[in-house]
């Protein structure tokens, strides 16, 4: 479970019973990882896979010494308990800049429902351009959590016009009873150029919001990756994996302009352990857009019988969606890779054992692909806001990504939740992040 707040609007929770408030200023997060990488982790591995080429950077305690984060790069840092750290962005006046911050707890310290991170972007006068927070939810199950920040060129943010510098502020939100120590951080950046022409600024008020019928048929085994940079790619279809308590699996699906993604995750029945037990918030699934902005999420409980988490319908991808006040519409602003992060709470092990548990993922993409709005330049990294023929090929093969000159082939033979990947040549992985901004 995540809780997000901001300074200019509040978005009510959606798609799950717990209350969830979120407020953001114009902004978009982008976690973009360009990595040379191995394949997805096995079901027994619950660690987070950072981008392989991430640079190490130290957060400063003030703006004067804040290190520069280059566009299109991934970075590793750390966040001690009680810390407030600064990093720097330097976009030009016509370019929007995004940064996503993923926090990964170390060790086995206790986490509280209110433990989390706060991320904001400020100009040199100390004015806020965006603000978001994220926490671990009611179970306190350690898992990667992501909050983003952005400086956009939107006319709705006049205080954040002009070129840099801008400062990324990352702060711990620590509950009094928390014993969790230092957290690892992954920071990823990207830029978005202005449009070559004009585009609609009115978000849609209606769309096909009927809940899609879940796909049926035989499932193909495809184990999820252990991070954004190593997300296992999928296309429309039915997929099967093993997931253990405390593990987070990452998948990504290419979604073009004009298309709508939907996903259903089914946690299978389990005969072991205490049949009378119940785990609150056992399975959490989050949909992220190409810059890793949280579009929507859902969580379900588990009593040993199969249970299903279904994301609420989202609108087709369109540039004008960014002007909507709700995440469910606002986040559907880019074409590209959309991410699904699925976490199984550590609390499941208390009543039902160590697993792995059966997971079935049903992914659907509806609608015909359309032309994009037309940018005046190239985003960084290139093609992050589009779907290429290579992206579609990778989704069919099940790799983690690649450019047009390189293709990865994945061979599935999953026994006890193990995936074997065979990489031909050099495998360049581009993990695309998430955005939310006006």
PyMOL commands that set and color helices and strands:
alter all, ss='L'
color gray80, all
select helices_A, chain A and resi 63-65+158-160+228-230+319-323+327-330+347-352+389-397
alter helices_A, ss='H'
color red, helices_A
select strands_A, chain A and resi 33-36+55-56+67-68+74-79+84-89+96-105+116-122+128-135+145-151+166-173+183-192+220-221+232-233+237-243+248-255+260-267+279-288+294-302+307-310+336-344+357-366+409-411+420-422+428-431
alter strands_A, ss='S'
color yellow, strands_A
deselect
rebuild
show_as cartoon
